[in-house]
C-alpha cells in the first residue's frame, strides 16, 4: 500500500506541475532520478540517495522551478524510504522519513502559484507529500516494533489520506499494541466501513486484534505480515 501511495503522490505532483509550467519538466536526462524510480535493489537505493543529495536551490530560483524540484525530491525521498523497508533496513528508512517531511515543508513554502487551479493542485500535492513521509515513518517504526512512536504518524496519515481502509487498519493494529484500545477499535470500524471486505482473506486475523481492543486488552502476537500493514 505504501508503494501505491508513492505512485499516487508522484502522479499528483507531476500532473500539478504540468498544469502551470510544462517547460520546467523538459529537463536534461536525469539518470539518477530514472534509476531511483525504475531500477531494483541497491542500484535503485544508491540512485535515490544521489538524487536527494543534490545541492540546495538558489534564492533566485523561480517559484515554478522550486515547486517542480521539491516535488521530484519529495517523490524520490518517499520512494527511497519504501525501497529501504523492502530491503529490511527500517532504521535507515526512518531517517529518510525525516528528509521527506522536511522537503514537504520546503515545497509548501515554495508557493503560492499565481493560477488558482495550479495552486489547488500544489496544496493537494503537499498533503500527499506529508502523508507519504508519515507513511514511511510509520512503516519503519512498525517494523521496529516501536508502537507508541508509530501511532502519531499513522494519525497524520489517516488525516491526510482518510479514504484508504488499509491505513485505518494499520492504525487499528498499532494503537492496540500501544495500548490505545478505544482508538484501535474505532480505526478498525472505519476500515470496515470504507471496505466491507477489509477483514477477508489475508487480513482476517486482524479481526481478532479488533476484538481484543473492544475488550480492552493488547493482542499478544509476535509478528505481523508486512503486506497486511504498510
KEVO-188981 format. One record per atom (N, C-alpha, C): x negated, y negated, z negated; residue number from 1; atom name. Coordinates in steps of 0.02 Angstrom, whole numbers. Layout:
BEGIN
ATOM   east  north     up  nr atom
ATOM      X      Y      Z NUM   CA
...
END
This chain:
BEGIN
ATOM   east  north     up  nr atom
ATOM    -41     60      0   1    N
ATOM      0      0      0   1   CA
ATOM    -43    -63      0   1    C
ATOM   -100    -61    -35   2    N
ATOM   -145   -118    -34   2   CA
ATOM   -169   -133     36   2    C
ATOM   -183    -82     75   3    N
ATOM   -204    -93    144   3   CA
ATOM   -148   -127    184   3    C
ATOM    -85   -107    171   4    N
ATOM    -30   -139    207   4   CA
ATOM    -25   -213    189   4    C
ATOM    -36   -229    125   5    N
ATOM    -34   -299    105   5   CA
ATOM    -90   -338    138   5    C
ATOM   -149   -307    143   6    N
ATOM   -205   -339    176   6   CA
ATOM   -189   -355    248   6    C
ATOM   -160   -307    283   7    N
ATOM   -141   -319    353   7   CA
ATOM    -88   -373    358   7    C
ATOM    -38   -370    313   8    N
ATOM     15   -420    313   8   CA
ATOM    -14   -490    302   8    C
ATOM    -60   -496    255   9    N
ATOM    -90   -560    241   9   CA
ATOM   -130   -584    302   9    C
ATOM   -168   -539    332  10    N
ATOM   -208   -559    390  10   CA
ATOM   -166   -583    448  10    C
ATOM   -111   -547    461  11    N
ATOM    -67   -567    516  11   CA
ATOM    -36   -635    501  11    C
ATOM    -13   -645    440  12    N
ATOM     19   -708    422  12   CA
ATOM    -32   -765    427  12    C
ATOM    -93   -753    403  13    N
ATOM   -143   -806    404  13   CA
ATOM   -160   -827    475  13    C
ATOM   -173   -778    518  14    N
ATOM   -194   -794    586  14   CA
ATOM   -136   -821    627  14    C
ATOM    -76   -794    615  15    N
ATOM    -18   -822    650  15   CA
ATOM     -7   -894    631  15    C
ATOM    -12   -908    567  16    N
ATOM     -5   -977    544  16   CA
ATOM    -57  -1023    574  16    C
ATOM   -119  -1000    579  17    N
ATOM   -172  -1041    609  17   CA
ATOM   -156  -1055    682  17    C
ATOM   -134  -1003    717  18    N
ATOM   -122  -1011    789  18   CA
ATOM    -67  -1061    804  18    C
ATOM    -21  -1071    757  19    N
ATOM     34  -1116    770  19   CA
ATOM     13  -1189    773  19    C
ATOM    -44  -1205    741  20    N
ATOM    -62  -1275    739  20   CA
ATOM   -126  -1292    776  20    C
ATOM   -170  -1246    786  21    N
ATOM   -234  -1263    818  21   CA
ATOM   -265  -1201    850  21    C
ATOM   -235  -1176    904  22    N
ATOM   -260  -1113    933  22   CA
ATOM   -332  -1118    955  22    C
ATOM   -357  -1178    973  23    N
ATOM   -426  -1184    995  23   CA
ATOM   -475  -1163    941  23    C
ATOM   -456  -1172    878  24    N
ATOM   -502  -1154    824  24   CA
ATOM   -514  -1079    820  24    C
ATOM   -469  -1040    850  25    N
ATOM   -478   -968    849  25   CA
ATOM   -522   -943    906  25    C
ATOM   -540   -988    951  26    N
ATOM   -584   -968   1007  26   CA
ATOM   -656   -975    986  26    C
ATOM   -675   -936    935  27    N
ATOM   -742   -939    907  27   CA
ATOM   -788   -890    943  27    C
ATOM   -854   -900    939  28    N
ATOM   -901   -851    967  28   CA
ATOM   -890   -782    936  28    C
ATOM   -912   -732    969  29    N
ATOM   -903   -664    946  29   CA
ATOM   -929   -657    874  29    C
ATOM   -886   -637    830  30    N
ATOM   -904   -629    759  30   CA
ATOM   -914   -556    745  30    C
ATOM   -975   -532    752  31    N
ATOM   -989   -461    745  31   CA
ATOM   -975   -437    673  31    C
ATOM   -997   -475    623  32    N
ATOM   -986   -454    554  32   CA
ATOM   -911   -452    538  32    C
ATOM   -874   -503    560  33    N
ATOM   -803   -503    548  33   CA
ATOM   -769   -444    581  33    C
ATOM   -788   -430    643  34    N
ATOM   -759   -373    678  34   CA
ATOM   -773   -307    642  34    C
ATOM   -836   -298    621  35    N
ATOM   -854   -235    589  35   CA
ATOM   -822   -229    520  35    C
ATOM   -814   -285    486  36    N
ATOM   -779   -285    422  36   CA
ATOM   -708   -258    432  36    C
ATOM   -677   -276    487  37    N
ATOM   -607   -257    498  37   CA
ATOM   -600   -187    527  37    C
ATOM   -647   -164    569  38    N
ATOM   -634   -102    606  38   CA
ATOM   -685    -46    593  38    C
ATOM   -743    -61    564  39    N
ATOM   -792     -9    553  39   CA
ATOM   -773     33    492  39    C
ATOM   -814     82    476  40    N
ATOM   -800    128    421  40   CA
ATOM   -856    127    370  40    C
ATOM   -840    148    309  41    N
ATOM   -890    162    259  41   CA
ATOM   -936    104    242  41    C
ATOM  -1000    120    230  42    N
ATOM  -1048     70    208  42   CA
ATOM  -1061     17    262  42    C
ATOM  -1054     37    324  43    N
ATOM  -1063    -12    378  43   CA
ATOM  -1011    -67    373  43    C
ATOM   -949    -49    360  44    N
ATOM   -897   -100    353  44   CA
ATOM   -906   -141    290  44    C
ATOM   -924   -109    235  45    N
ATOM   -935   -145    172  45   CA
ATOM   -991   -196    179  45    C
ATOM  -1046   -177    210  46    N
ATOM  -1102   -223    220  46   CA
ATOM  -1081   -282    265  46    C
ATOM  -1043   -267    317  47    N
ATOM  -1020   -320    362  47   CA
ATOM   -974   -369    325  47    C
ATOM   -929   -343    284  48    N
ATOM   -884   -387    245  48   CA
ATOM   -925   -432    199  48    C
ATOM   -976   -404    167  49    N
ATOM  -1017   -444    121  49   CA
ATOM  -1052   -500    160  49    C
ATOM  -1079   -484    218  50    N
ATOM  -1113   -535    257  50   CA
ATOM  -1064   -590    278  50    C
ATOM  -1003   -570    296  51    N
ATOM   -953   -619    316  51   CA
ATOM   -936   -666    259  51    C
ATOM   -937   -640    198  52    N
ATOM   -921   -681    139  52   CA
ATOM   -980   -721    114  52    C
ATOM  -1040   -702    133  53    N
ATOM  -1100   -737    109  53   CA
ATOM  -1119   -797    152  53    C
ATOM  -1077   -816    198  54    N
ATOM  -1092   -873    241  54   CA
ATOM  -1093   -937    201  54    C
ATOM  -1130   -987    224  55    N
ATOM  -1136  -1050    186  55   CA
ATOM  -1070  -1086    179  55    C
ATOM  -1064  -1128    127  56    N
ATOM  -1001  -1166    118  56   CA
ATOM   -990  -1216    174  56    C
ATOM   -929  -1238    180  57    N
ATOM   -912  -1285    233  57   CA
ATOM   -935  -1356    215  57    C
ATOM   -951  -1394    265  58    N
ATOM   -970  -1464    256  58   CA
ATOM   -909  -1505    235  58    C
ATOM   -921  -1558    198  59    N
ATOM   -866  -1602    178  59   CA
ATOM   -834  -1636    239  59    C
ATOM   -870  -1639    294  60    N
ATOM   -843  -1671    354  60   CA
ATOM   -803  -1623    398  60    C
ATOM   -798  -1559    377  61    N
ATOM   -760  -1510    415  61   CA
ATOM   -686  -1531    418  61    C
ATOM   -655  -1525    476  62    N
ATOM   -586  -1544    483  62   CA
ATOM   -540  -1499    442  62    C
ATOM   -481  -1525    426  63    N
ATOM   -432  -1486    388  63   CA
ATOM   -415  -1422    424  63    C
ATOM   -404  -1427    490  64    N
ATOM   -385  -1368    529  64   CA
ATOM   -439  -1314    526  64    C
ATOM   -502  -1335    532  65    N
ATOM   -557  -1287    530  65   CA
ATOM   -562  -1255    461  65    C
ATOM   -554  -1296    409  66    N
ATOM   -557  -1268    341  66   CA
ATOM   -503  -1214    331  66    C
ATOM   -444  -1229    355  67    N
ATOM   -390  -1181    346  67   CA
ATOM   -406  -1116    382  67    C
ATOM   -430  -1120    443  68    N
ATOM   -446  -1059    481  68   CA
ATOM   -502  -1020    447  68    C
ATOM   -556  -1055    427  69    N
ATOM   -613  -1020    397  69   CA
ATOM   -595   -988    331  69    C
ATOM   -560  -1024    289  70    N
ATOM   -541   -994    224  70   CA
ATOM   -490   -939    232  70    C
ATOM   -447   -944    283  71    N
ATOM   -401   -889    297  71   CA
ATOM   -439   -826    314  71    C
ATOM   -488   -832    357  72    N
ATOM   -528   -773    376  72   CA
ATOM   -568   -746    318  72    C
ATOM   -598   -791    278  73    N
ATOM   -638   -767    221  73   CA
ATOM   -594   -733    169  73    C
ATOM   -534   -759    160  74    N
ATOM   -488   -727    113  74   CA
ATOM   -471   -656    137  74    C
ATOM   -455   -650    201  75    N
ATOM   -439   -585    230  75   CA
ATOM   -497   -537    221  75    C
ATOM   -558   -560    234  76    N
ATOM   -616   -516    228  76   CA
ATOM   -629   -497    155  76    C
ATOM   -617   -543    108  77    N
ATOM   -627   -526     37  77   CA
ATOM   -578   -473     14  77    C
ATOM   -514   -481     33  78    N
ATOM   -464   -432     13  78   CA
ATOM   -480   -364     44  78    C
ATOM   -501   -365    107  79    N
ATOM   -518   -303    141  79   CA
ATOM   -579   -270    110  79    C
ATOM   -628   -310     91  80    N
ATOM   -687   -283     57  80   CA
ATOM   -668   -250     -9  80    C
ATOM   -624   -282    -47  81    N
ATOM   -603   -251   -110  81   CA
ATOM   -570   -184    -99  81    C
ATOM   -526   -181    -49  82    N
ATOM   -494   -117    -33  82   CA
ATOM   -545    -64    -13  82    C
ATOM   -592    -83     28  83    N
ATOM   -643    -35     51  83   CA
ATOM   -685    -10     -7  83    C
ATOM   -703    -54    -54  84    N
ATOM   -743    -33   -112  84   CA
ATOM   -704     16   -156  84    C
ATOM   -639      4   -164  85    N
ATOM   -600     52   -203  85   CA
ATOM   -596    119   -169  85    C
ATOM   -588    118   -103  86    N
ATOM   -587    181    -66  86   CA
ATOM   -653    218    -71  86    C
ATOM   -707    181    -81  87    N
ATOM   -774    211    -89  87   CA
ATOM   -788    231   -161  87    C
ATOM   -739    224   -206  88    N
ATOM   -749    243   -276  88   CA
ATOM   -791    194   -315  88    C
ATOM   -787    129   -298  89    N
ATOM   -827     78   -331  89   CA
ATOM   -782     22   -358  89    C
ATOM   -738     39   -406  90    N
ATOM   -691    -11   -431  90   CA
ATOM   -723    -70   -467  90    C
ATOM   -780    -58   -499  91    N
ATOM   -813   -113   -533  91   CA
ATOM   -833   -168   -484  91    C
ATOM   -860   -148   -427  92    N
ATOM   -879   -197   -376  92   CA
ATOM   -817   -230   -346  92    C
ATOM   -764   -190   -338  93    N
ATOM   -702   -218   -311  93   CA
ATOM   -673   -272   -357  93    C
ATOM   -680   -262   -422  94    N
ATOM   -655   -310   -470  94   CA
ATOM   -690   -377   -462  94    C
ATOM   -756   -375   -452  95    N
ATOM   -793   -437   -441  95   CA
ATOM   -771   -471   -376  95    C
ATOM   -757   -432   -325  96    N
ATOM   -734   -460   -262  96   CA
ATOM   -665   -492   -270  96    C
ATOM   -623   -465   -314  97    N
ATOM   -558   -494   -326  97   CA
ATOM   -565   -567   -350  97    C
ATOM   -613   -580   -392  98    N
ATOM   -625   -649   -414  98   CA
ATOM   -643   -693   -355  98    C
ATOM   -684   -667   -310  99    N
ATOM   -702   -705   -250  99   CA
ATOM   -641   -719   -208  99    C
ATOM   -598   -669   -199 100    N
ATOM   -537   -678   -159 100   CA
ATOM   -492   -731   -188 100    C
ATOM   -484   -731   -254 101    N
ATOM   -442   -781   -286 101   CA
ATOM   -472   -851   -282 101    C
ATOM   -538   -855   -286 102    N
ATOM   -571   -920   -278 102   CA
ATOM   -562   -947   -207 102    C
ATOM   -569   -904   -157 103    N
ATOM   -559   -925    -88 103   CA
ATOM   -487   -948    -77 103    C
ATOM   -439   -913   -108 104    N
ATOM   -369   -933   -102 104   CA
ATOM   -359  -1004   -127 104    C
ATOM   -392  -1022   -182 105    N
ATOM   -384  -1090   -207 105   CA
ATOM   -418  -1141   -161 105    C
ATOM   -473  -1122   -130 106    N
ATOM   -504  -1166    -81 106   CA
ATOM   -458  -1176    -21 106    C
ATOM   -426  -1122     -1 107    N
ATOM   -378  -1126     54 107   CA
ATOM   -320  -1174     36 107    C
ATOM   -297  -1169    -25 108    N
ATOM   -242  -1213    -46 108   CA
ATOM   -263  -1286    -44 108    C
ATOM   -324  -1300    -67 109    N
ATOM   -349  -1369    -68 109   CA
ATOM   -367  -1395      1 109    C
ATOM   -372  -1351     50 110    N
ATOM   -392  -1373    118 110   CA
ATOM   -339  -1414    152 110    C
ATOM   -276  -1406    133 111    N
ATOM   -220  -1441    166 111   CA
ATOM   -208  -1509    136 111    C
ATOM   -151  -1539    153 112    N
ATOM    -97  -1510    193 112   CA
ATOM   -107  -1521    268 112    C
ATOM    -71  -1483    306 113    N
ATOM    -70  -1491    378 113   CA
ATOM    -15  -1540    398 113    C
ATOM    -25  -1573    454 114    N
ATOM     22  -1626    473 114   CA
ATOM     90  -1598    496 114    C
ATOM     90  -1545    534 115    N
ATOM    153  -1517    559 115   CA
ATOM    189  -1480    503 115    C
ATOM    252  -1497    489 116    N
ATOM    288  -1463    434 116   CA
ATOM    291  -1387    442 116    C
ATOM    301  -1363    504 117    N
ATOM    305  -1290    514 117   CA
ATOM    238  -1257    499 117    C
ATOM    183  -1289    520 118    N
ATOM    117  -1262    506 118   CA
ATOM    101  -1262    432 118    C
ATOM    122  -1316    397 119    N
ATOM    111  -1319    325 119   CA
ATOM    151  -1266    289 119    C
ATOM    212  -1253    312 120    N
ATOM    252  -1200    281 120   CA
ATOM    217  -1132    290 120    C
ATOM    189  -1119    349 121    N
ATOM    152  -1057    360 121   CA
ATOM     90  -1054    315 121    C
ATOM     57  -1110    306 122    N
ATOM     -3  -1112    265 122   CA
ATOM     14  -1095    192 122    C
ATOM     68  -1123    167 123    N
ATOM     88  -1110     98 123   CA
ATOM    108  -1036     89 123    C
ATOM    141  -1008    139 124    N
ATOM    158   -936    136 124   CA
ATOM     94   -894    137 124    C
ATOM     46   -915    178 125    N
ATOM    -17   -880    181 125   CA
ATOM    -53   -883    114 125    C
ATOM    -50   -941     80 126    N
ATOM    -81   -948     14 126   CA
ATOM    -50   -899    -35 126    C
ATOM     16   -893    -34 127    N
ATOM     49   -845    -79 127   CA
ATOM     25   -774    -67 127    C
ATOM     17   -755     -3 128    N
ATOM     -7   -688     13 128   CA
ATOM    -80   -679     -6 128    C
ATOM   -120   -732      2 129    N
ATOM   -190   -728    -19 129   CA
ATOM   -196   -714    -93 129    C
ATOM   -159   -753   -133 130    N
ATOM   -161   -742   -206 130   CA
ATOM   -136   -672   -224 130    C
ATOM    -82   -651   -191 131    N
ATOM    -56   -584   -204 131   CA
ATOM   -108   -531   -187 131    C
ATOM   -143   -541   -131 132    N
ATOM   -194   -493   -111 132   CA
ATOM   -251   -490   -161 132    C
ATOM   -273   -548   -186 133    N
ATOM   -326   -550   -236 133   CA
ATOM   -305   -515   -300 133    C
ATOM   -243   -528   -323 134    N
ATOM   -219   -495   -383 134   CA
ATOM   -209   -421   -372 134    C
ATOM   -190   -400   -312 135    N
ATOM   -183   -329   -297 135   CA
ATOM   -251   -294   -301 135    C
ATOM   -303   -326   -275 136    N
ATOM   -370   -296   -280 136   CA
ATOM   -390   -290   -353 136    C
ATOM   -380   -343   -392 137    N
ATOM   -398   -341   -463 137   CA
ATOM   -360   -286   -499 137    C
ATOM   -294   -283   -487 138    N
ATOM   -253   -233   -521 138   CA
ATOM   -274   -163   -501 138    C
ATOM   -285   -153   -435 139    N
ATOM   -305    -86   -412 139   CA
ATOM   -370    -64   -443 139    C
ATOM   -418   -110   -449 140    N
ATOM   -482    -93   -479 140   CA
ATOM   -474    -78   -553 140    C
ATOM   -435   -118   -588 141    N
ATOM   -426   -108   -660 141   CA
ATOM   -387    -44   -675 141    C
ATOM   -340    -26   -632 142    N
ATOM   -304     38   -640 142   CA
ATOM   -354     95   -635 142    C
ATOM   -398     92   -587 143    N
ATOM   -447    146   -578 143   CA
ATOM   -496    149   -636 143    C
ATOM   -507     92   -669 144    N
ATOM   -550     89   -728 144   CA
ATOM   -511    104   -792 144    C
ATOM   -445    116   -786 145    N
ATOM   -401    131   -842 145   CA
ATOM   -400     73   -893 145    C
ATOM   -405     13   -868 146    N
ATOM   -401    -47   -910 146   CA
ATOM   -330    -76   -904 146    C
ATOM   -284    -43   -937 147    N
ATOM   -213    -57   -928 147   CA
ATOM   -193   -127   -949 147    C
ATOM   -217   -150  -1007 148    N
ATOM   -199   -217  -1030 148   CA
ATOM   -223   -270   -982 148    C
ATOM   -282   -261   -954 149    N
ATOM   -309   -310   -908 149   CA
ATOM   -273   -308   -840 149    C
ATOM   -250   -249   -820 150    N
ATOM   -217   -242   -755 150   CA
ATOM   -147   -273   -756 150    C
ATOM   -114   -272   -813 151    N
ATOM    -44   -293   -817 151   CA
ATOM    -32   -364   -793 151    C
ATOM    -70   -414   -816 152    N
ATOM    -56   -482   -792 152   CA
ATOM    -67   -491   -717 152    C
ATOM   -114   -454   -689 153    N
ATOM   -125   -458   -616 153   CA
ATOM    -64   -430   -579 153    C
ATOM    -35   -377   -606 154    N
ATOM     24   -349   -574 154   CA
ATOM     84   -395   -581 154    C
ATOM     89   -430   -636 155    N
ATOM    142   -480   -643 155   CA
ATOM    136   -534   -589 155    C
ATOM     74   -556   -578 156    N
ATOM     63   -605   -525 156   CA
ATOM     80   -576   -456 156    C
ATOM     63   -512   -447 157    N
ATOM     75   -480   -382 157   CA
ATOM    150   -476   -367 157    C
ATOM    190   -453   -415 158    N
ATOM    261   -447   -400 158   CA
ATOM    294   -516   -397 158    C
ATOM    264   -566   -428 159    N
ATOM    289   -633   -421 159   CA
ATOM    278   -660   -351 159    C
ATOM    221   -641   -321 160    N
ATOM    205   -665   -254 160   CA
ATOM    238   -624   -199 160    C
ATOM    245   -559   -210 161    N
ATOM    275   -514   -161 161   CA
ATOM    328   -473   -198 161    C
ATOM    387   -503   -209 162    N
ATOM    436   -471   -253 162   CA
ATOM    478   -416   -220 162    C
ATOM    468   -404   -156 163    N
ATOM    513   -358   -120 163   CA
ATOM    481   -290   -105 163    C
ATOM    425   -273   -136 164    N
ATOM    391   -210   -124 164   CA
ATOM    399   -164   -184 164    C
ATOM    436   -111   -175 165    N
ATOM    451    -65   -231 165   CA
ATOM    388    -36   -262 165    C
ATOM    338    -22   -221 166    N
ATOM    278     11   -248 166   CA
ATOM    241    -34   -296 166    C
ATOM    244   -100   -287 167    N
ATOM    211   -146   -334 167   CA
ATOM    248   -145   -401 167    C
ATOM    315   -145   -398 168    N
ATOM    353   -140   -460 168   CA
ATOM    341    -73   -495 168    C
ATOM    338    -20   -456 169    N
ATOM    325     46   -486 169   CA
ATOM    257     49   -519 169    C
ATOM    207     17   -487 170    N
ATOM    140     16   -516 170   CA
ATOM    141    -23   -582 170    C
ATOM    178    -79   -582 171    N
ATOM    185   -117   -645 171   CA
ATOM    219    -74   -697 171    C
ATOM    268    -33   -677 172    N
ATOM    300     11   -725 172   CA
ATOM    252     60   -757 172    C
ATOM    209     90   -716 173    N
ATOM    159    137   -742 173   CA
ATOM    111    102   -789 173    C
ATOM     83     47   -766 174    N
ATOM     30     13   -803 174   CA
ATOM     58    -17   -868 174    C
ATOM    117    -48   -865 175    N
ATOM    147    -76   -925 175   CA
ATOM    161    -22   -977 175    C
ATOM    181     37   -954 176    N
ATOM    191     92  -1001 176   CA
ATOM    126    110  -1036 176    C
ATOM     72    115   -997 177    N
ATOM      8    134  -1027 177   CA
ATOM    -19     79  -1073 177    C
ATOM      0     16  -1059 178    N
ATOM    -22    -39  -1101 178   CA
ATOM     23    -49  -1162 178    C
ATOM     80    -12  -1165 179    N
ATOM    124    -17  -1222 179   CA
ATOM    180    -68  -1215 179    C
ATOM    191    -94  -1154 180    N
ATOM    245   -142  -1142 180   CA
ATOM    306   -103  -1115 180    C
ATOM    340    -70  -1159 181    N
ATOM    389    -21  -1137 181   CA
ATOM    451    -53  -1105 181    C
ATOM    475   -107  -1131 182    N
ATOM    534   -140  -1102 182   CA
ATOM    516   -166  -1032 182    C
ATOM    457   -196  -1025 183    N
ATOM    436   -221   -960 183   CA
ATOM    428   -163   -911 183    C
ATOM    400   -108   -933 184    N
ATOM    391    -49   -891 184   CA
ATOM    458    -23   -867 184    C
ATOM    506    -16   -912 185    N
ATOM    572      9   -893 185   CA
ATOM    606    -36   -843 185    C
ATOM    601   -101   -854 186    N
ATOM    631   -149   -808 186   CA
ATOM    598   -147   -739 186    C
ATOM    533   -137   -739 187    N
ATOM    496   -134   -675 187   CA
ATOM    516    -73   -635 187    C
ATOM    522    -16   -668 188    N
ATOM    544     45   -634 188   CA
ATOM    615     37   -606 188    C
ATOM    658      5   -646 189    N
ATOM    726     -6   -623 189   CA
ATOM    727    -50   -560 189    C
ATOM    684   -100   -558 190    N
ATOM    680   -143   -500 190   CA
ATOM    652   -104   -440 190    C
ATOM    604    -61   -450 191    N
ATOM    577    -20   -396 191   CA
ATOM    631     23   -365 191    C
ATOM    672     54   -407 192    N
ATOM    726     97   -381 192   CA
ATOM    779     55   -347 192    C
ATOM    792     -5   -372 193    N
ATOM    841    -49   -340 193   CA
ATOM    818    -68   -270 193    C
ATOM    753    -82   -262 194    N
ATOM    727   -100   -197 194   CA
ATOM    723    -41   -150 194    C
ATOM    709     18   -177 195    N
ATOM    702     78   -137 195   CA
ATOM    735    136   -174 195    C
ATOM    797    153   -158 196    N
ATOM    832    207   -194 196   CA
ATOM    796    274   -192 196    C
ATOM    750    283   -144 197    N
ATOM    713    345   -139 197   CA
ATOM    642    338   -168 197    C
ATOM    631    287   -207 198    N
ATOM    564    275   -233 198   CA
ATOM    537    335   -272 198    C
ATOM    580    367   -312 199    N
ATOM    557    422   -354 199   CA
ATOM    560    490   -318 199    C
ATOM    573    490   -254 200    N
ATOM    574    553   -216 200   CA
ATOM    503    573   -198 200    C
ATOM    495    636   -181 201    N
ATOM    431    660   -156 201   CA
ATOM    374    653   -206 201    C
ATOM    319    626   -183 202    N
ATOM    258    625   -224 202   CA
ATOM    263    578   -284 202    C
ATOM    312    533   -285 203    N
ATOM    319    488   -342 203   CA
ATOM    369    513   -394 203    C
ATOM    394    573   -386 204    N
ATOM    445    596   -432 204   CA
ATOM    420    600   -504 204    C
ATOM    354    610   -513 205    N
ATOM    327    612   -580 205   CA
ATOM    332    546   -617 205    C
ATOM    336    491   -580 206    N
ATOM    341    427   -614 206   CA
ATOM    407    419   -651 206    C
ATOM    457    456   -632 207    N
ATOM    521    452   -669 207   CA
ATOM    511    473   -742 207    C
ATOM    465    520   -753 208    N
ATOM    450    541   -822 208   CA
ATOM    419    483   -861 208    C
ATOM    379    444   -828 209    N
ATOM    349    385   -861 209   CA
ATOM    404    335   -878 209    C
ATOM    451    327   -831 210    N
ATOM    508    282   -844 210   CA
ATOM    547    305   -905 210    C
ATOM    560    370   -909 211    N
ATOM    596    397   -967 211   CA
ATOM    557    384  -1031 211    C
ATOM    492    392  -1028 212    N
ATOM    451    378  -1087 212   CA
ATOM    457    306  -1109 212    C
ATOM    457    260  -1062 213    N
ATOM    465    189  -1079 213   CA
ATOM    533    175  -1109 213    C
ATOM    584    207  -1082 214    N
ATOM    652    198  -1110 214   CA
ATOM    656    223  -1182 214    C
ATOM    614    273  -1198 215    N
ATOM    612    300  -1266 215   CA
ATOM    561    264  -1310 215    C
ATOM    527    214  -1282 216    N
ATOM    479    175  -1321 216   CA
ATOM    415    212  -1337 216    C
ATOM    391    253  -1291 217    N
ATOM    329    290  -1303 217   CA
ATOM    285    289  -1241 217    C
ATOM    221    296  -1253 218    N
ATOM    172    297  -1199 218   CA
ATOM    170    367  -1169 218    C
ATOM    174    371  -1103 219    N
ATOM    171    435  -1069 219   CA
ATOM     99    460  -1070 219    C
ATOM     90    521  -1093 220    N
ATOM     23    549  -1101 220   CA
ATOM      2    585  -1037 220    C
ATOM    -41    555  -1000 221    N
ATOM    -65    587   -939 221   CA
ATOM   -138    567   -927 221    C
ATOM   -176    610   -897 222    N
ATOM   -247    598   -888 222   CA
ATOM   -262    561   -823 222    C
ATOM   -224    574   -771 223    N
ATOM   -240    545   -706 223   CA
ATOM   -177    522   -671 223    C
ATOM   -187    476   -625 224    N
ATOM   -135    455   -579 224   CA
ATOM   -162    460   -509 224    C
ATOM   -122    488   -464 225    N
ATOM   -144    493   -396 225   CA
ATOM   -147    423   -365 225    C
ATOM   -202    408   -331 226    N
ATOM   -212    341   -303 226   CA
ATOM   -155    321   -257 226    C
ATOM   -130    368   -216 227    N
ATOM    -79    349   -167 227   CA
ATOM    -13    331   -200 227    C
ATOM     -5    347   -265 228    N
ATOM     57    330   -298 228   CA
ATOM     55    258   -324 228    C
ATOM     -4    229   -327 229    N
ATOM    -11    162   -354 229   CA
ATOM    -32    115   -298 229    C
ATOM    -84     76   -308 230    N
ATOM   -105     27   -258 230   CA
ATOM   -157     57   -211 230    C
END
